[in-house]
């Protein structure tokens, strides 16, 4: 049995005060919930407030990005050691918005993955096709290529904490959700690629999350699919009641 992981991606929303308010409201709602792992990924600026607010609770804190270098002249960047020092345990890598707007590539995803694993963070690597690729029947190829290149020269032993998020780009922030069957099919492709890269035993244990307009209303159907091991939630994670309802699907 793979324990499901429900992760919130706050994107560029909330100030530290708003982050504190969120934790004040959500912690009582998810108190004692241990069926699933819960992670909240705020902006860098809110990490301190979030780590302090979630201390001693069942909610872990993740970042939305990292740089792969240990240190250096990389203005505006933050590395794995800095995240760990701030009390962060998880990190999202290769989100489609970073690929689309900030030039992130399969190669930088690979560098970031290696650096997160080396540091002991739990990486949540995002993959997913755009609408034109799906319509052209290329979903399988795209997912396999993104995984293959993300996993390049990463050993199964090193990758033990790896989590993958399948996020069809056409479903992110659009209100369009992949049907549970579409998501399950895509997850099976990702799992097959993980089996080729790391071996079947590893692939059987790999958690693959679904992301793309997950809401309280569709969370149960999605999470009931055996292939779906959790959710990466954007818009609906900003409101404590809505995110708690997803956690409790
Ligand atoms: C996301 O940002 O990872 C995401 C899935 O967004 P939304 O839930 O808003 O579609």
Boltz pocket constraint, residues with backbone or C-beta under 6 A from the ligand:
constraints:
  - pocket:
      binder: B
      contacts: [[A, 9], [A, 11], [A, 167], [A, 171], [A, 172], [A, 173], [A, 174], [A, 175], [A, 211], [A, 212], [A, 213], [A, 214], [A, 232], [A, 233], [A, 234], [A, 235], [A, 236]]
      max_distance: 6.0
